[in-house]
Amino acid sequence: MPELIAGRGGIFDVEVDGRMIFSKHDAGRFPEDSEILDQLA
């Protein structure tokens, strides 16, 4: 079940089972849908 956890200062990270699969801070942009979905497959 997805869960939204509010961050501060423009933080947008996607974690699955405690593993970071995308970080806006590291990438400098928001993820494409396929980037997240590919990690979930």
PDB file of N, CA, C and O in Angstrom:
ATOM      1  N   MET A   1       0.847  -1.172   0.000  1.00  0.00           N
ATOM      2  CA  MET A   1       0.000   0.000   0.000  1.00  0.00           C
ATOM      3  C   MET A   1       0.897   1.241   0.000  1.00  0.00           C
ATOM      4  O   MET A   1       1.723   1.391   0.901  1.00  0.00           O
ATOM      5  N   PRO A   2       0.759   2.124  -0.975  1.00  0.00           N
ATOM      6  CA  PRO A   2       1.551   3.361  -0.995  1.00  0.00           C
ATOM      7  C   PRO A   2       1.194   4.258   0.181  1.00  0.00           C
ATOM      8  O   PRO A   2       0.058   4.277   0.655  1.00  0.00           O
ATOM      9  N   GLU A   3       2.186   4.991   0.633  1.00  0.00           N
ATOM     10  CA  GLU A   3       1.978   5.918   1.732  1.00  0.00           C
ATOM     11  C   GLU A   3       2.721   7.210   1.423  1.00  0.00           C
ATOM     12  O   GLU A   3       3.899   7.179   1.066  1.00  0.00           O
ATOM     13  N   LEU A   4       2.048   8.336   1.557  1.00  0.00           N
ATOM     14  CA  LEU A   4       2.657   9.640   1.359  1.00  0.00           C
ATOM     15  C   LEU A   4       3.140  10.159   2.702  1.00  0.00           C
ATOM     16  O   LEU A   4       2.377  10.267   3.662  1.00  0.00           O
ATOM     17  N   ILE A   5       4.420  10.476   2.746  1.00  0.00           N
ATOM     18  CA  ILE A   5       5.000  11.057   3.951  1.00  0.00           C
ATOM     19  C   ILE A   5       5.489  12.441   3.568  1.00  0.00           C
ATOM     20  O   ILE A   5       6.399  12.582   2.751  1.00  0.00           O
ATOM     21  N   ALA A   6       4.889  13.453   4.156  1.00  0.00           N
ATOM     22  CA  ALA A   6       5.224  14.835   3.809  1.00  0.00           C
ATOM     23  C   ALA A   6       6.663  15.154   4.188  1.00  0.00           C
ATOM     24  O   ALA A   6       7.129  14.807   5.274  1.00  0.00           O
ATOM     25  N   GLY A   7       7.355  15.821   3.271  1.00  0.00           N
ATOM     26  CA  GLY A   7       8.725  16.256   3.517  1.00  0.00           C
ATOM     27  C   GLY A   7       8.755  17.773   3.603  1.00  0.00           C
ATOM     28  O   GLY A   7       7.715  18.431   3.567  1.00  0.00           O
ATOM     29  N   ARG A   8       9.953  18.318   3.716  1.00  0.00           N
ATOM     30  CA  ARG A   8      10.124  19.766   3.783  1.00  0.00           C
ATOM     31  C   ARG A   8      11.167  20.196   2.770  1.00  0.00           C
ATOM     32  O   ARG A   8      12.033  19.411   2.385  1.00  0.00           O
ATOM     33  N   GLY A   9      11.083  21.423   2.349  1.00  0.00           N
ATOM     34  CA  GLY A   9      12.129  22.005   1.514  1.00  0.00           C
ATOM     35  C   GLY A   9      12.270  21.389   0.143  1.00  0.00           C
ATOM     36  O   GLY A   9      13.376  21.337  -0.395  1.00  0.00           O
ATOM     37  N   GLY A  10      11.177  20.920  -0.437  1.00  0.00           N
ATOM     38  CA  GLY A  10      11.238  20.375  -1.790  1.00  0.00           C
ATOM     39  C   GLY A  10      11.716  18.942  -1.868  1.00  0.00           C
ATOM     40  O   GLY A  10      12.020  18.451  -2.956  1.00  0.00           O
ATOM     41  N   ILE A  11      11.790  18.263  -0.741  1.00  0.00           N
ATOM     42  CA  ILE A  11      12.221  16.866  -0.743  1.00  0.00           C
ATOM     43  C   ILE A  11      11.154  16.012  -1.407  1.00  0.00           C
ATOM     44  O   ILE A  11       9.971  16.118  -1.084  1.00  0.00           O
ATOM     45  N   PHE A  12      11.579  15.165  -2.338  1.00  0.00           N
ATOM     46  CA  PHE A  12      10.679  14.209  -2.971  1.00  0.00           C
ATOM     47  C   PHE A  12      11.477  12.941  -3.183  1.00  0.00           C
ATOM     48  O   PHE A  12      12.218  12.825  -4.159  1.00  0.00           O
ATOM     49  N   ASP A  13      11.333  11.991  -2.274  1.00  0.00           N
ATOM     50  CA  ASP A  13      12.013  10.710  -2.361  1.00  0.00           C
ATOM     51  C   ASP A  13      10.966   9.618  -2.469  1.00  0.00           C
ATOM     52  O   ASP A  13       9.877   9.722  -1.904  1.00  0.00           O
ATOM     53  N   VAL A  14      11.309   8.570  -3.203  1.00  0.00           N
ATOM     54  CA  VAL A  14      10.439   7.404  -3.303  1.00  0.00           C
ATOM     55  C   VAL A  14      11.199   6.234  -2.705  1.00  0.00           C
ATOM     56  O   VAL A  14      12.290   5.888  -3.159  1.00  0.00           O
ATOM     57  N   GLU A  15      10.609   5.630  -1.683  1.00  0.00           N
ATOM     58  CA  GLU A  15      11.200   4.475  -1.018  1.00  0.00           C
ATOM     59  C   GLU A  15      10.259   3.294  -1.116  1.00  0.00           C
ATOM     60  O   GLU A  15       9.039   3.452  -1.054  1.00  0.00           O
ATOM     61  N   VAL A  16      10.830   2.107  -1.268  1.00  0.00           N
ATOM     62  CA  VAL A  16      10.067   0.863  -1.280  1.00  0.00           C
ATOM     63  C   VAL A  16      10.721  -0.079  -0.279  1.00  0.00           C
ATOM     64  O   VAL A  16      11.901  -0.406  -0.402  1.00  0.00           O
ATOM     65  N   ASP A  17       9.956  -0.508   0.700  1.00  0.00           N
ATOM     66  CA  ASP A  17      10.473  -1.406   1.734  1.00  0.00           C
ATOM     67  C   ASP A  17      11.771  -0.877   2.344  1.00  0.00           C
ATOM     68  O   ASP A  17      12.700  -1.643   2.599  1.00  0.00           O
ATOM     69  N   GLY A  18      11.830   0.430   2.576  1.00  0.00           N
ATOM     70  CA  GLY A  18      12.992   1.038   3.189  1.00  0.00           C
ATOM     71  C   GLY A  18      14.157   1.284   2.242  1.00  0.00           C
ATOM     72  O   GLY A  18      15.208   1.757   2.676  1.00  0.00           O
ATOM     73  N   ARG A  19      13.997   0.975   0.957  1.00  0.00           N
ATOM     74  CA  ARG A  19      15.060   1.159  -0.042  1.00  0.00           C
ATOM     75  C   ARG A  19      14.712   2.342  -0.931  1.00  0.00           C
ATOM     76  O   ARG A  19      13.627   2.385  -1.512  1.00  0.00           O
ATOM     77  N   MET A  20      15.623   3.303  -1.042  1.00  0.00           N
ATOM     78  CA  MET A  20      15.401   4.484  -1.876  1.00  0.00           C
ATOM     79  C   MET A  20      15.488   4.078  -3.351  1.00  0.00           C
ATOM     80  O   MET A  20      16.499   3.535  -3.796  1.00  0.00           O
ATOM     81  N   ILE A  21      14.407   4.352  -4.106  1.00  0.00           N
ATOM     82  CA  ILE A  21      14.454   4.037  -5.536  1.00  0.00           C
ATOM     83  C   ILE A  21      14.509   5.300  -6.392  1.00  0.00           C
ATOM     84  O   ILE A  21      14.814   5.226  -7.582  1.00  0.00           O
ATOM     85  N   PHE A  22      14.216   6.459  -5.799  1.00  0.00           N
ATOM     86  CA  PHE A  22      14.350   7.721  -6.519  1.00  0.00           C
ATOM     87  C   PHE A  22      14.471   8.853  -5.525  1.00  0.00           C
ATOM     88  O   PHE A  22      13.779   8.888  -4.507  1.00  0.00           O
ATOM     89  N   SER A  23      15.375   9.793  -5.839  1.00  0.00           N
ATOM     90  CA  SER A  23      15.541  10.991  -5.031  1.00  0.00           C
ATOM     91  C   SER A  23      15.569  12.200  -5.960  1.00  0.00           C
ATOM     92  O   SER A  23      16.438  12.305  -6.825  1.00  0.00           O
ATOM     93  N   LYS A  24      14.622  13.105  -5.780  1.00  0.00           N
ATOM     94  CA  LYS A  24      14.607  14.338  -6.564  1.00  0.00           C
ATOM     95  C   LYS A  24      15.870  15.140  -6.304  1.00  0.00           C
ATOM     96  O   LYS A  24      16.398  15.775  -7.217  1.00  0.00           O
ATOM     97  N   HIS A  25      16.355  15.121  -5.087  1.00  0.00           N
ATOM     98  CA  HIS A  25      17.567  15.860  -4.745  1.00  0.00           C
ATOM     99  C   HIS A  25      18.757  15.350  -5.564  1.00  0.00           C
ATOM    100  O   HIS A  25      19.530  16.145  -6.099  1.00  0.00           O
ATOM    101  N   ASP A  26      18.899  14.039  -5.659  1.00  0.00           N
ATOM    102  CA  ASP A  26      20.016  13.461  -6.409  1.00  0.00           C
ATOM    103  C   ASP A  26      19.859  13.658  -7.915  1.00  0.00           C
ATOM    104  O   ASP A  26      20.831  13.962  -8.607  1.00  0.00           O
ATOM    105  N   ALA A  27      18.629  13.485  -8.425  1.00  0.00           N
ATOM    106  CA  ALA A  27      18.384  13.554  -9.869  1.00  0.00           C
ATOM    107  C   ALA A  27      18.197  14.989 -10.364  1.00  0.00           C
ATOM    108  O   ALA A  27      18.423  15.279 -11.539  1.00  0.00           O
ATOM    109  N   GLY A  28      17.779  15.890  -9.460  1.00  0.00           N
ATOM    110  CA  GLY A  28      17.536  17.273  -9.857  1.00  0.00           C
ATOM    111  C   GLY A  28      16.236  17.475 -10.612  1.00  0.00           C
ATOM    112  O   GLY A  28      16.048  18.494 -11.277  1.00  0.00           O
ATOM    113  N   ARG A  29      15.337  16.501 -10.510  1.00  0.00           N
ATOM    114  CA  ARG A  29      14.051  16.561 -11.217  1.00  0.00           C
ATOM    115  C   ARG A  29      13.088  15.556 -10.595  1.00  0.00           C
ATOM    116  O   ARG A  29      13.482  14.717  -9.785  1.00  0.00           O
ATOM    117  N   PHE A  30      11.819  15.656 -10.988  1.00  0.00           N
ATOM    118  CA  PHE A  30      10.844  14.659 -10.567  1.00  0.00           C
ATOM    119  C   PHE A  30      10.978  13.432 -11.464  1.00  0.00           C
ATOM    120  O   PHE A  30      11.445  13.548 -12.597  1.00  0.00           O
ATOM    121  N   PRO A  31      10.577  12.262 -10.977  1.00  0.00           N
ATOM    122  CA  PRO A  31      10.714  11.049 -11.781  1.00  0.00           C
ATOM    123  C   PRO A  31       9.644  10.952 -12.857  1.00  0.00           C
ATOM    124  O   PRO A  31       8.555  11.512 -12.727  1.00  0.00           O
ATOM    125  N   GLU A  32       9.971  10.240 -13.911  1.00  0.00           N
ATOM    126  CA  GLU A  32       8.975   9.836 -14.897  1.00  0.00           C
ATOM    127  C   GLU A  32       8.226   8.645 -14.299  1.00  0.00           C
ATOM    128  O   GLU A  32       8.784   7.889 -13.503  1.00  0.00           O
ATOM    129  N   ASP A  33       6.969   8.485 -14.683  1.00  0.00           N
ATOM    130  CA  ASP A  33       6.178   7.366 -14.155  1.00  0.00           C
ATOM    131  C   ASP A  33       6.888   6.041 -14.371  1.00  0.00           C
ATOM    132  O   ASP A  33       6.929   5.197 -13.476  1.00  0.00           O
ATOM    133  N   SER A  34       7.451   5.859 -15.566  1.00  0.00           N
ATOM    134  CA  SER A  34       8.082   4.586 -15.901  1.00  0.00           C
ATOM    135  C   SER A  34       9.286   4.287 -15.012  1.00  0.00           C
ATOM    136  O   SER A  34       9.573   3.121 -14.741  1.00  0.00           O
ATOM    137  N   GLU A  35       9.991   5.313 -14.554  1.00  0.00           N
ATOM    138  CA  GLU A  35      11.146   5.086 -13.685  1.00  0.00           C
ATOM    139  C   GLU A  35      10.717   4.421 -12.373  1.00  0.00           C
ATOM    140  O   GLU A  35      11.409   3.546 -11.852  1.00  0.00           O
ATOM    141  N   ILE A  36       9.588   4.841 -11.861  1.00  0.00           N
ATOM    142  CA  ILE A  36       9.091   4.270 -10.611  1.00  0.00           C
ATOM    143  C   ILE A  36       8.480   2.896 -10.864  1.00  0.00           C
ATOM    144  O   ILE A  36       8.760   1.943 -10.136  1.00  0.00           O
ATOM    145  N   LEU A  37       7.653   2.796 -11.886  1.00  0.00           N
ATOM    146  CA  LEU A  37       6.987   1.526 -12.177  1.00  0.00           C
ATOM    147  C   LEU A  37       7.974   0.431 -12.505  1.00  0.00           C
ATOM    148  O   LEU A  37       7.764  -0.716 -12.110  1.00  0.00           O
ATOM    149  N   ASP A  38       9.051   0.746 -13.219  1.00  0.00           N
ATOM    150  CA  ASP A  38      10.077  -0.263 -13.555  1.00  0.00           C
ATOM    151  C   ASP A  38      10.739  -0.820 -12.294  1.00  0.00           C
ATOM    152  O   ASP A  38      11.095  -1.998 -12.249  1.00  0.00           O
ATOM    153  N   GLN A  39      10.903   0.014 -11.280  1.00  0.00           N
ATOM    154  CA  GLN A  39      11.516  -0.418 -10.026  1.00  0.00           C
ATOM    155  C   GLN A  39      10.578  -1.315  -9.217  1.00  0.00           C
ATOM    156  O   GLN A  39      11.028  -2.100  -8.381  1.00  0.00           O
ATOM    157  N   LEU A  40       9.283  -1.196  -9.467  1.00  0.00           N
ATOM    158  CA  LEU A  40       8.296  -1.970  -8.717  1.00  0.00           C
ATOM    159  C   LEU A  40       8.033  -3.331  -9.345  1.00  0.00           C
ATOM    160  O   LEU A  40       7.479  -4.217  -8.694  1.00  0.00           O
ATOM    161  N   ALA A  41       8.422  -3.504 -10.601  1.00  0.00           N
ATOM    162  CA  ALA A  41       8.148  -4.763 -11.325  1.00  0.00           C
ATOM    163  C   ALA A  41       9.087  -5.870 -10.895  1.00  0.00           C
ATOM    164  O   ALA A  41       8.996  -6.989 -11.400  1.00  0.00           O
TER     165      ALA A  41
END
